[in-house]
Amino acid sequence: MLVPAPTLAKESPPGIKRTPLQAIEFPDGYKTVTGLAEIAPGGASGAHTHPGIETGYVLEGEVQMIVEGQPDRTLKAGDSYMIPAGAKHDVKSIGSVPAKAVSVFVVDKSKPLASPAK
């Protein structure tokens, strides 16, 4: 879902603002990245994958979480989520206010943080 990396912030779809907060090389062979994503009403992250897990917490708004192999879920402020490594997913802001979430990624440091889904 929500991909807060400096290289990806420049590639965000319209209506999405990504703010990298922290990146550390830990555990061995991995990078842990924390970021804030803001999605305008009606906006979406676009289908993508990560080379590791993503966990997060919705701070504001409401989103539809679409994860391959799972039923679609509606998340609102106060809900948390986890996306398995390599799972194709998309997040859409479905409320009347921007959705904001903090995401933490633990990913293979030799690969890009996110890749468009095929």
Helices and strands as residue ranges (DSSP letters): H 6-9, E 16-24, E 30-39, E 48-49, E 52-60, E 62-67, E 73-76, E 80-83, E 89-93, E 99-108, E 115-116
